Amino acid sequence: MSQGIENKIVVITGASSGLGEAAARHLAERGAWVVLGRGETLAE
């Protein structure tokens, strides 16, 4: 069974840079609701 990501809620930790950031952008561009977790010092 294949389902799209549109209107799904996704939680990503480590979204300030690297793979987490890329994943967050990719999923948001495809219509997912993205909840981000980040390191305080990196994201400021």
mmCIF entry with sequence, helices, sheets and N, C-alpha, C, O atoms, coordinates in Angstrom:
data_MODEL
# 
_entry.id   MODEL 
# 
_entity.id                         1 
_entity.type                       polymer 
_entity.pdbx_number_of_molecules   1 
# 
_entity_poly.entity_id                      1 
_entity_poly.type                           'polypeptide(L)' 
_entity_poly.nstd_linkage                   no 
_entity_poly.nstd_monomer                   no 
_entity_poly.pdbx_seq_one_letter_code       MSQGIENKIVVITGASSGLGEAAARHLAERGAWVVLGRGETLAE 
_entity_poly.pdbx_seq_one_letter_code_can   MSQGIENKIVVITGASSGLGEAAARHLAERGAWVVLGRGETLAE 
_entity_poly.pdbx_strand_id                 A 
# 
loop_
_entity_poly_seq.entity_id 
_entity_poly_seq.num 
_entity_poly_seq.mon_id 
_entity_poly_seq.hetero 
1 1  MET n 
1 2  SER n 
1 3  GLN n 
1 4  GLY n 
1 5  ILE n 
1 6  GLU n 
1 7  ASN n 
1 8  LYS n 
1 9  ILE n 
1 10 VAL n 
1 11 VAL n 
1 12 ILE n 
1 13 THR n 
1 14 GLY n 
1 15 ALA n 
1 16 SER n 
1 17 SER n 
1 18 GLY n 
1 19 LEU n 
1 20 GLY n 
1 21 GLU n 
1 22 ALA n 
1 23 ALA n 
1 24 ALA n 
1 25 ARG n 
1 26 HIS n 
1 27 LEU n 
1 28 ALA n 
1 29 GLU n 
1 30 ARG n 
1 31 GLY n 
1 32 ALA n 
1 33 TRP n 
1 34 VAL n 
1 35 VAL n 
1 36 LEU n 
1 37 GLY n 
1 38 ARG n 
1 39 GLY n 
1 40 GLU n 
1 41 THR n 
1 42 LEU n 
1 43 ALA n 
1 44 GLU n 
# 
_struct_asym.id          A 
_struct_asym.entity_id   1 
# 
loop_
_struct_conf.conf_type_id 
_struct_conf.id 
_struct_conf.pdbx_PDB_helix_id 
_struct_conf.beg_label_comp_id 
_struct_conf.beg_label_asym_id 
_struct_conf.beg_label_seq_id 
_struct_conf.pdbx_beg_PDB_ins_code 
_struct_conf.end_label_comp_id 
_struct_conf.end_label_asym_id 
_struct_conf.end_label_seq_id 
_struct_conf.pdbx_end_PDB_ins_code 
_struct_conf.beg_auth_comp_id 
_struct_conf.beg_auth_asym_id 
_struct_conf.beg_auth_seq_id 
_struct_conf.end_auth_comp_id 
_struct_conf.end_auth_asym_id 
_struct_conf.end_auth_seq_id 
_struct_conf.pdbx_PDB_helix_class 
_struct_conf.details 
_struct_conf.pdbx_PDB_helix_length 
HELX_P HELX_P1 AA1 GLY A 18 ? GLU A 29 ? GLY A 18 GLU A 29 1 ? 12 
HELX_P HELX_P2 AA2 GLU A 40 ? ALA A 43 ? GLU A 40 ALA A 43 1 ? 4  
# 
_struct_conf_type.id          HELX_P 
_struct_conf_type.criteria    ? 
_struct_conf_type.reference   ? 
# 
_struct_sheet.id               AA1 
_struct_sheet.type             ? 
_struct_sheet.number_strands   2 
_struct_sheet.details          ? 
# 
_struct_sheet_order.sheet_id     AA1 
_struct_sheet_order.range_id_1   1 
_struct_sheet_order.range_id_2   2 
_struct_sheet_order.offset       ? 
_struct_sheet_order.sense        parallel 
# 
loop_
_struct_sheet_range.sheet_id 
_struct_sheet_range.id 
_struct_sheet_range.beg_label_comp_id 
_struct_sheet_range.beg_label_asym_id 
_struct_sheet_range.beg_label_seq_id 
_struct_sheet_range.pdbx_beg_PDB_ins_code 
_struct_sheet_range.end_label_comp_id 
_struct_sheet_range.end_label_asym_id 
_struct_sheet_range.end_label_seq_id 
_struct_sheet_range.pdbx_end_PDB_ins_code 
_struct_sheet_range.beg_auth_comp_id 
_struct_sheet_range.beg_auth_asym_id 
_struct_sheet_range.beg_auth_seq_id 
_struct_sheet_range.end_auth_comp_id 
_struct_sheet_range.end_auth_asym_id 
_struct_sheet_range.end_auth_seq_id 
AA1 1 ILE A 9  ? ILE A 12 ? ILE A 9  ILE A 12 
AA1 2 TRP A 33 ? LEU A 36 ? TRP A 33 LEU A 36 
# 
loop_
_atom_site.group_PDB 
_atom_site.id 
_atom_site.type_symbol 
_atom_site.label_atom_id 
_atom_site.label_alt_id 
_atom_site.label_comp_id 
_atom_site.label_asym_id 
_atom_site.label_entity_id 
_atom_site.label_seq_id 
_atom_site.pdbx_PDB_ins_code 
_atom_site.Cartn_x 
_atom_site.Cartn_y 
_atom_site.Cartn_z 
_atom_site.occupancy 
_atom_site.B_iso_or_equiv 
_atom_site.pdbx_formal_charge 
_atom_site.auth_seq_id 
_atom_site.auth_comp_id 
_atom_site.auth_asym_id 
_atom_site.auth_atom_id 
_atom_site.pdbx_PDB_model_num 
ATOM 1   N N  . MET A 1 1  ? 0.853  -1.178 0.000  1.00 0.00 ? 1  MET A N  1 
ATOM 2   C CA . MET A 1 1  ? 0.000  0.000  0.000  1.00 0.00 ? 1  MET A CA 1 
ATOM 3   C C  . MET A 1 1  ? 0.894  1.235  0.000  1.00 0.00 ? 1  MET A C  1 
ATOM 4   O O  . MET A 1 1  ? 1.754  1.380  0.869  1.00 0.00 ? 1  MET A O  1 
ATOM 5   N N  . SER A 1 2  ? 0.700  2.100  -0.942 1.00 0.00 ? 2  SER A N  1 
ATOM 6   C CA . SER A 1 2  ? 1.519  3.301  -1.054 1.00 0.00 ? 2  SER A CA 1 
ATOM 7   C C  . SER A 1 2  ? 0.688  4.527  -0.693 1.00 0.00 ? 2  SER A C  1 
ATOM 8   O O  . SER A 1 2  ? -0.400 4.734  -1.231 1.00 0.00 ? 2  SER A O  1 
ATOM 9   N N  . GLN A 1 3  ? 1.213  5.336  0.223  1.00 0.00 ? 3  GLN A N  1 
ATOM 10  C CA . GLN A 1 3  ? 0.526  6.557  0.623  1.00 0.00 ? 3  GLN A CA 1 
ATOM 11  C C  . GLN A 1 3  ? 1.453  7.741  0.412  1.00 0.00 ? 3  GLN A C  1 
ATOM 12  O O  . GLN A 1 3  ? 2.664  7.636  0.604  1.00 0.00 ? 3  GLN A O  1 
ATOM 13  N N  . GLY A 1 4  ? 0.874  8.876  0.012  1.00 0.00 ? 4  GLY A N  1 
ATOM 14  C CA . GLY A 1 4  ? 1.656  10.093 -0.134 1.00 0.00 ? 4  GLY A CA 1 
ATOM 15  C C  . GLY A 1 4  ? 1.928  10.723 1.225  1.00 0.00 ? 4  GLY A C  1 
ATOM 16  O O  . GLY A 1 4  ? 1.346  10.322 2.233  1.00 0.00 ? 4  GLY A O  1 
ATOM 17  N N  . ILE A 1 5  ? 2.804  11.699 1.241  1.00 0.00 ? 5  ILE A N  1 
ATOM 18  C CA . ILE A 1 5  ? 3.189  12.379 2.479  1.00 0.00 ? 5  ILE A CA 1 
ATOM 19  C C  . ILE A 1 5  ? 2.323  13.611 2.737  1.00 0.00 ? 5  ILE A C  1 
ATOM 20  O O  . ILE A 1 5  ? 2.347  14.162 3.838  1.00 0.00 ? 5  ILE A O  1 
ATOM 21  N N  . GLU A 1 6  ? 1.563  14.045 1.740  1.00 0.00 ? 6  GLU A N  1 
ATOM 22  C CA . GLU A 1 6  ? 0.764  15.260 1.870  1.00 0.00 ? 6  GLU A CA 1 
ATOM 23  C C  . GLU A 1 6  ? -0.203 15.160 3.049  1.00 0.00 ? 6  GLU A C  1 
ATOM 24  O O  . GLU A 1 6  ? -0.905 14.163 3.222  1.00 0.00 ? 6  GLU A O  1 
ATOM 25  N N  . ASN A 1 7  ? -0.216 16.234 3.860  1.00 0.00 ? 7  ASN A N  1 
ATOM 26  C CA . ASN A 1 7  ? -1.071 16.358 5.043  1.00 0.00 ? 7  ASN A CA 1 
ATOM 27  C C  . ASN A 1 7  ? -0.750 15.373 6.162  1.00 0.00 ? 7  ASN A C  1 
ATOM 28  O O  . ASN A 1 7  ? -1.566 15.183 7.064  1.00 0.00 ? 7  ASN A O  1 
ATOM 29  N N  . LYS A 1 8  ? 0.416  14.746 6.120  1.00 0.00 ? 8  LYS A N  1 
ATOM 30  C CA . LYS A 1 8  ? 0.880  13.910 7.225  1.00 0.00 ? 8  LYS A CA 1 
ATOM 31  C C  . LYS A 1 8  ? 1.672  14.794 8.178  1.00 0.00 ? 8  LYS A C  1 
ATOM 32  O O  . LYS A 1 8  ? 2.228  15.811 7.762  1.00 0.00 ? 8  LYS A O  1 
ATOM 33  N N  . ILE A 1 9  ? 1.730  14.420 9.443  1.00 0.00 ? 9  ILE A N  1 
ATOM 34  C CA . ILE A 1 9  ? 2.519  15.153 10.432 1.00 0.00 ? 9  ILE A CA 1 
ATOM 35  C C  . ILE A 1 9  ? 3.819  14.394 10.644 1.00 0.00 ? 9  ILE A C  1 
ATOM 36  O O  . ILE A 1 9  ? 3.815  13.197 10.934 1.00 0.00 ? 9  ILE A O  1 
ATOM 37  N N  . VAL A 1 10 ? 4.940  15.113 10.495 1.00 0.00 ? 10 VAL A N  1 
ATOM 38  C CA . VAL A 1 10 ? 6.266  14.520 10.619 1.00 0.00 ? 10 VAL A CA 1 
ATOM 39  C C  . VAL A 1 10 ? 7.038  15.281 11.687 1.00 0.00 ? 10 VAL A C  1 
ATOM 40  O O  . VAL A 1 10 ? 7.060  16.512 11.671 1.00 0.00 ? 10 VAL A O  1 
ATOM 41  N N  . VAL A 1 11 ? 7.674  14.566 12.619 1.00 0.00 ? 11 VAL A N  1 
ATOM 42  C CA . VAL A 1 11 ? 8.511  15.186 13.643 1.00 0.00 ? 11 VAL A CA 1 
ATOM 43  C C  . VAL A 1 11 ? 9.960  14.881 13.296 1.00 0.00 ? 11 VAL A C  1 
ATOM 44  O O  . VAL A 1 11 ? 10.334 13.721 13.124 1.00 0.00 ? 11 VAL A O  1 
ATOM 45  N N  . ILE A 1 12 ? 10.777 15.930 13.192 1.00 0.00 ? 12 ILE A N  1 
ATOM 46  C CA . ILE A 1 12 ? 12.189 15.768 12.858 1.00 0.00 ? 12 ILE A CA 1 
ATOM 47  C C  . ILE A 1 12 ? 13.024 16.442 13.932 1.00 0.00 ? 12 ILE A C  1 
ATOM 48  O O  . ILE A 1 12 ? 12.850 17.629 14.210 1.00 0.00 ? 12 ILE A O  1 
ATOM 49  N N  . THR A 1 13 ? 13.933 15.682 14.536 1.00 0.00 ? 13 THR A N  1 
ATOM 50  C CA . THR A 1 13 ? 14.876 16.270 15.485 1.00 0.00 ? 13 THR A CA 1 
ATOM 51  C C  . THR A 1 13 ? 16.189 16.525 14.751 1.00 0.00 ? 13 THR A C  1 
ATOM 52  O O  . THR A 1 13 ? 16.497 15.849 13.769 1.00 0.00 ? 13 THR A O  1 
ATOM 53  N N  . GLY A 1 14 ? 16.951 17.485 15.220 1.00 0.00 ? 14 GLY A N  1 
ATOM 54  C CA . GLY A 1 14 ? 18.207 17.818 14.554 1.00 0.00 ? 14 GLY A CA 1 
ATOM 55  C C  . GLY A 1 14 ? 17.981 18.510 13.222 1.00 0.00 ? 14 GLY A C  1 
ATOM 56  O O  . GLY A 1 14 ? 18.708 18.259 12.261 1.00 0.00 ? 14 GLY A O  1 
ATOM 57  N N  . ALA A 1 15 ? 16.978 19.380 13.158 1.00 0.00 ? 15 ALA A N  1 
ATOM 58  C CA . ALA A 1 15 ? 16.603 20.005 11.892 1.00 0.00 ? 15 ALA A CA 1 
ATOM 59  C C  . ALA A 1 15 ? 17.332 21.314 11.614 1.00 0.00 ? 15 ALA A C  1 
ATOM 60  O O  . ALA A 1 15 ? 16.975 22.022 10.673 1.00 0.00 ? 15 ALA A O  1 
ATOM 61  N N  . SER A 1 16 ? 18.344 21.651 12.409 1.00 0.00 ? 16 SER A N  1 
ATOM 62  C CA . SER A 1 16 ? 19.066 22.911 12.215 1.00 0.00 ? 16 SER A CA 1 
ATOM 63  C C  . SER A 1 16 ? 20.033 22.864 11.045 1.00 0.00 ? 16 SER A C  1 
ATOM 64  O O  . SER A 1 16 ? 20.339 23.894 10.443 1.00 0.00 ? 16 SER A O  1 
ATOM 65  N N  . SER A 1 17 ? 20.515 21.667 10.721 1.00 0.00 ? 17 SER A N  1 
ATOM 66  C CA . SER A 1 17 ? 21.497 21.564 9.648  1.00 0.00 ? 17 SER A CA 1 
ATOM 67  C C  . SER A 1 17 ? 21.580 20.125 9.154  1.00 0.00 ? 17 SER A C  1 
ATOM 68  O O  . SER A 1 17 ? 20.976 19.215 9.723  1.00 0.00 ? 17 SER A O  1 
ATOM 69  N N  . GLY A 1 18 ? 22.330 19.949 8.098  1.00 0.00 ? 18 GLY A N  1 
ATOM 70  C CA . GLY A 1 18 ? 22.624 18.615 7.593  1.00 0.00 ? 18 GLY A CA 1 
ATOM 71  C C  . GLY A 1 18 ? 21.414 17.833 7.123  1.00 0.00 ? 18 GLY A C  1 
ATOM 72  O O  . GLY A 1 18 ? 20.500 18.379 6.505  1.00 0.00 ? 18 GLY A O  1 
ATOM 73  N N  . LEU A 1 19 ? 21.424 16.548 7.427  1.00 0.00 ? 19 LEU A N  1 
ATOM 74  C CA . LEU A 1 19 ? 20.376 15.649 6.970  1.00 0.00 ? 19 LEU A CA 1 
ATOM 75  C C  . LEU A 1 19 ? 19.004 16.025 7.517  1.00 0.00 ? 19 LEU A C  1 
ATOM 76  O O  . LEU A 1 19 ? 18.008 15.940 6.798  1.00 0.00 ? 19 LEU A O  1 
ATOM 77  N N  . GLY A 1 20 ? 18.940 16.439 8.778  1.00 0.00 ? 20 GLY A N  1 
ATOM 78  C CA . GLY A 1 20 ? 17.661 16.847 9.364  1.00 0.00 ? 20 GLY A CA 1 
ATOM 79  C C  . GLY A 1 20 ? 17.053 18.037 8.646  1.00 0.00 ? 20 GLY A C  1 
ATOM 80  O O  . GLY A 1 20 ? 15.853 18.060 8.373  1.00 0.00 ? 20 GLY A O  1 
ATOM 81  N N  . GLU A 1 21 ? 17.880 19.023 8.341  1.00 0.00 ? 21 GLU A N  1 
ATOM 82  C CA . GLU A 1 21 ? 17.397 20.203 7.608  1.00 0.00 ? 21 GLU A CA 1 
ATOM 83  C C  . GLU A 1 21 ? 16.918 19.813 6.212  1.00 0.00 ? 21 GLU A C  1 
ATOM 84  O O  . GLU A 1 21 ? 15.851 20.241 5.772  1.00 0.00 ? 21 GLU A O  1 
ATOM 85  N N  . ALA A 1 22 ? 17.706 19.006 5.527  1.00 0.00 ? 22 ALA A N  1 
ATOM 86  C CA . ALA A 1 22 ? 17.338 18.586 4.172  1.00 0.00 ? 22 ALA A CA 1 
ATOM 87  C C  . ALA A 1 22 ? 16.034 17.790 4.178  1.00 0.00 ? 22 ALA A C  1 
ATOM 88  O O  . ALA A 1 22 ? 15.185 17.981 3.307  1.00 0.00 ? 22 ALA A O  1 
ATOM 89  N N  . ALA A 1 23 ? 15.875 16.908 5.147  1.00 0.00 ? 23 ALA A N  1 
ATOM 90  C CA . ALA A 1 23 ? 14.649 16.111 5.244  1.00 0.00 ? 23 ALA A CA 1 
ATOM 91  C C  . ALA A 1 23 ? 13.444 17.003 5.515  1.00 0.00 ? 23 ALA A C  1 
ATOM 92  O O  . ALA A 1 23 ? 12.387 16.822 4.912  1.00 0.00 ? 23 ALA A O  1 
ATOM 93  N N  . ALA A 1 24 ? 13.602 17.968 6.423  1.00 0.00 ? 24 ALA A N  1 
ATOM 94  C CA . ALA A 1 24 ? 12.503 18.878 6.757  1.00 0.00 ? 24 ALA A CA 1 
ATOM 95  C C  . ALA A 1 24 ? 12.068 19.671 5.528  1.00 0.00 ? 24 ALA A C  1 
ATOM 96  O O  . ALA A 1 24 ? 10.874 19.798 5.259  1.00 0.00 ? 24 ALA A O  1 
ATOM 97  N N  . ARG A 1 25 ? 13.021 20.195 4.794  1.00 0.00 ? 25 ARG A N  1 
ATOM 98  C CA . ARG A 1 25 ? 12.698 20.965 3.587  1.00 0.00 ? 25 ARG A CA 1 
ATOM 99  C C  . ARG A 1 25 ? 12.012 20.084 2.539  1.00 0.00 ? 25 ARG A C  1 
ATOM 100 O O  . ARG A 1 25 ? 11.001 20.470 1.953  1.00 0.00 ? 25 ARG A O  1 
ATOM 101 N N  . HIS A 1 26 ? 12.566 18.922 2.319  1.00 0.00 ? 26 HIS A N  1 
ATOM 102 C CA . HIS A 1 26 ? 12.033 17.988 1.325  1.00 0.00 ? 26 HIS A CA 1 
ATOM 103 C C  . HIS A 1 26 ? 10.578 17.626 1.640  1.00 0.00 ? 26 HIS A C  1 
ATOM 104 O O  . HIS A 1 26 ? 9.718  17.672 0.760  1.00 0.00 ? 26 HIS A O  1 
ATOM 105 N N  . LEU A 1 27 ? 10.313 17.272 2.885  1.00 0.00 ? 27 LEU A N  1 
ATOM 106 C CA . LEU A 1 27 ? 8.961  16.866 3.273  1.00 0.00 ? 27 LEU A CA 1 
ATOM 107 C C  . LEU A 1 27 ? 7.980  18.034 3.228  1.00 0.00 ? 27 LEU A C  1 
ATOM 108 O O  . LEU A 1 27 ? 6.840  17.874 2.791  1.00 0.00 ? 27 LEU A O  1 
ATOM 109 N N  . ALA A 1 28 ? 8.422  19.215 3.681  1.00 0.00 ? 28 ALA A N  1 
ATOM 110 C CA . ALA A 1 28 ? 7.549  20.395 3.656  1.00 0.00 ? 28 ALA A CA 1 
ATOM 111 C C  . ALA A 1 28 ? 7.183  20.778 2.219  1.00 0.00 ? 28 ALA A C  1 
ATOM 112 O O  . ALA A 1 28 ? 6.047  21.168 1.950  1.00 0.00 ? 28 ALA A O  1 
ATOM 113 N N  . GLU A 1 29 ? 8.134  20.668 1.308  1.00 0.00 ? 29 GLU A N  1 
ATOM 114 C CA . GLU A 1 29 ? 7.868  20.978 -0.100 1.00 0.00 ? 29 GLU A CA 1 
ATOM 115 C C  . GLU A 1 29 ? 6.842  20.037 -0.711 1.00 0.00 ? 29 GLU A C  1 
ATOM 116 O O  . GLU A 1 29 ? 6.181  20.377 -1.692 1.00 0.00 ? 29 GLU A O  1 
ATOM 117 N N  . ARG A 1 30 ? 6.713  18.865 -0.132 1.00 0.00 ? 30 ARG A N  1 
ATOM 118 C CA . ARG A 1 30 ? 5.777  17.870 -0.645 1.00 0.00 ? 30 ARG A CA 1 
ATOM 119 C C  . ARG A 1 30 ? 4.460  17.836 0.121  1.00 0.00 ? 30 ARG A C  1 
ATOM 120 O O  . ARG A 1 30 ? 3.648  16.930 -0.066 1.00 0.00 ? 30 ARG A O  1 
ATOM 121 N N  . GLY A 1 31 ? 4.251  18.836 0.990  1.00 0.00 ? 31 GLY A N  1 
ATOM 122 C CA . GLY A 1 31 ? 2.953  18.993 1.626  1.00 0.00 ? 31 GLY A CA 1 
ATOM 123 C C  . GLY A 1 31 ? 2.793  18.414 3.012  1.00 0.00 ? 31 GLY A C  1 
ATOM 124 O O  . GLY A 1 31 ? 1.681  18.391 3.541  1.00 0.00 ? 31 GLY A O  1 
ATOM 125 N N  . ALA A 1 32 ? 3.877  17.942 3.621  1.00 0.00 ? 32 ALA A N  1 
ATOM 126 C CA . ALA A 1 32 ? 3.782  17.417 4.985  1.00 0.00 ? 32 ALA A CA 1 
ATOM 127 C C  . ALA A 1 32 ? 3.763  18.566 5.986  1.00 0.00 ? 32 ALA A C  1 
ATOM 128 O O  . ALA A 1 32 ? 4.300  19.642 5.721  1.00 0.00 ? 32 ALA A O  1 
ATOM 129 N N  . TRP A 1 33 ? 3.146  18.331 7.127  1.00 0.00 ? 33 TRP A N  1 
ATOM 130 C CA . TRP A 1 33 ? 3.205  19.255 8.259  1.00 0.00 ? 33 TRP A CA 1 
ATOM 131 C C  . TRP A 1 33 ? 4.444  18.846 9.047  1.00 0.00 ? 33 TRP A C  1 
ATOM 132 O O  . TRP A 1 33 ? 4.497  17.734 9.571  1.00 0.00 ? 33 TRP A O  1 
ATOM 133 N N  . VAL A 1 34 ? 5.438  19.719 9.139  1.00 0.00 ? 34 VAL A N  1 
ATOM 134 C CA . VAL A 1 34 ? 6.716  19.369 9.747  1.00 0.00 ? 34 VAL A CA 1 
ATOM 135 C C  . VAL A 1 34 ? 6.871  20.065 11.089 1.00 0.00 ? 34 VAL A C  1 
ATOM 136 O O  . VAL A 1 34 ? 6.764  21.288 11.181 1.00 0.00 ? 34 VAL A O  1 
ATOM 137 N N  . VAL A 1 35 ? 7.125  19.275 12.132 1.00 0.00 ? 35 VAL A N  1 
ATOM 138 C CA . VAL A 1 35 ? 7.415  19.782 13.471 1.00 0.00 ? 35 VAL A CA 1 
ATOM 139 C C  . VAL A 1 35 ? 8.909  19.593 13.681 1.00 0.00 ? 35 VAL A C  1 
ATOM 140 O O  . VAL A 1 35 ? 9.427  18.483 13.555 1.00 0.00 ? 35 VAL A O  1 
ATOM 141 N N  . LEU A 1 36 ? 9.607  20.696 14.005 1.00 0.00 ? 36 LEU A N  1 
ATOM 142 C CA . LEU A 1 36 ? 11.064 20.654 14.087 1.00 0.00 ? 36 LEU A CA 1 
ATOM 143 C C  . LEU A 1 36 ? 11.569 20.652 15.518 1.00 0.00 ? 36 LEU A C  1 
ATOM 144 O O  . LEU A 1 36 ? 11.023 21.328 16.389 1.00 0.00 ? 36 LEU A O  1 
ATOM 145 N N  . GLY A 1 37 ? 12.622 19.879 15.742 1.00 0.00 ? 37 GLY A N  1 
ATOM 146 C CA . GLY A 1 37 ? 13.396 19.950 16.971 1.00 0.00 ? 37 GLY A CA 1 
ATOM 147 C C  . GLY A 1 37 ? 14.785 20.402 16.573 1.00 0.00 ? 37 GLY A C  1 
ATOM 148 O O  . GLY A 1 37 ? 15.281 20.008 15.518 1.00 0.00 ? 37 GLY A O  1 
ATOM 149 N N  . ARG A 1 38 ? 15.418 21.215 17.389 1.00 0.00 ? 38 ARG A N  1 
ATOM 150 C CA . ARG A 1 38 ? 16.717 21.756 16.988 1.00 0.00 ? 38 ARG A CA 1 
ATOM 151 C C  . ARG A 1 38 ? 17.589 22.012 18.200 1.00 0.00 ? 38 ARG A C  1 
ATOM 152 O O  . ARG A 1 38 ? 17.095 22.123 19.322 1.00 0.00 ? 38 ARG A O  1 
ATOM 153 N N  . GLY A 1 39 ? 18.897 22.104 17.964 1.00 0.00 ? 39 GLY A N  1 
ATOM 154 C CA . GLY A 1 39 ? 19.830 22.512 18.994 1.00 0.00 ? 39 GLY A CA 1 
ATOM 155 C C  . GLY A 1 39 ? 19.796 24.021 19.127 1.00 0.00 ? 39 GLY A C  1 
ATOM 156 O O  . GLY A 1 39 ? 19.889 24.728 18.123 1.00 0.00 ? 39 GLY A O  1 
ATOM 157 N N  . GLU A 1 40 ? 19.669 24.521 20.318 1.00 0.00 ? 40 GLU A N  1 
ATOM 158 C CA . GLU A 1 40 ? 19.508 25.963 20.544 1.00 0.00 ? 40 GLU A CA 1 
ATOM 159 C C  . GLU A 1 40 ? 20.630 26.781 19.921 1.00 0.00 ? 40 GLU A C  1 
ATOM 160 O O  . GLU A 1 40 ? 20.355 27.786 19.265 1.00 0.00 ? 40 GLU A O  1 
ATOM 161 N N  . THR A 1 41 ? 21.869 26.388 20.104 1.00 0.00 ? 41 THR A N  1 
ATOM 162 C CA . THR A 1 41 ? 22.980 27.203 19.618 1.00 0.00 ? 41 THR A CA 1 
ATOM 163 C C  . THR A 1 41 ? 23.102 27.188 18.096 1.00 0.00 ? 41 THR A C  1 
ATOM 164 O O  . THR A 1 41 ? 23.516 28.189 17.511 1.00 0.00 ? 41 THR A O  1 
ATOM 165 N N  . LEU A 1 42 ? 22.757 26.092 17.447 1.00 0.00 ? 42 LEU A N  1 
ATOM 166 C CA . LEU A 1 42 ? 22.888 26.025 15.992 1.00 0.00 ? 42 LEU A CA 1 
ATOM 167 C C  . LEU A 1 42 ? 21.845 26.850 15.260 1.00 0.00 ? 42 LEU A C  1 
ATOM 168 O O  . LEU A 1 42 ? 22.134 27.410 14.203 1.00 0.00 ? 42 LEU A O  1 
ATOM 169 N N  . ALA A 1 43 ? 20.650 26.935 15.797 1.00 0.00 ? 43 ALA A N  1 
ATOM 170 C CA . ALA A 1 43 ? 19.554 27.564 15.064 1.00 0.00 ? 43 ALA A CA 1 
ATOM 171 C C  . ALA A 1 43 ? 19.423 29.061 15.325 1.00 0.00 ? 43 ALA A C  1 
ATOM 172 O O  . ALA A 1 43 ? 18.626 29.722 14.660 1.00 0.00 ? 43 ALA A O  1 
ATOM 173 N N  . GLU A 1 44 ? 20.165 29.606 16.256 1.00 0.00 ? 44 GLU A N  1 
ATOM 174 C CA . GLU A 1 44 ? 20.010 31.029 16.577 1.00 0.00 ? 44 GLU A CA 1 
ATOM 175 C C  . GLU A 1 44 ? 20.614 31.925 15.530 1.00 0.00 ? 44 GLU A C  1 
ATOM 176 O O  . GLU A 1 44 ? 20.563 33.148 15.660 1.00 0.00 ? 44 GLU A O  1 
# 
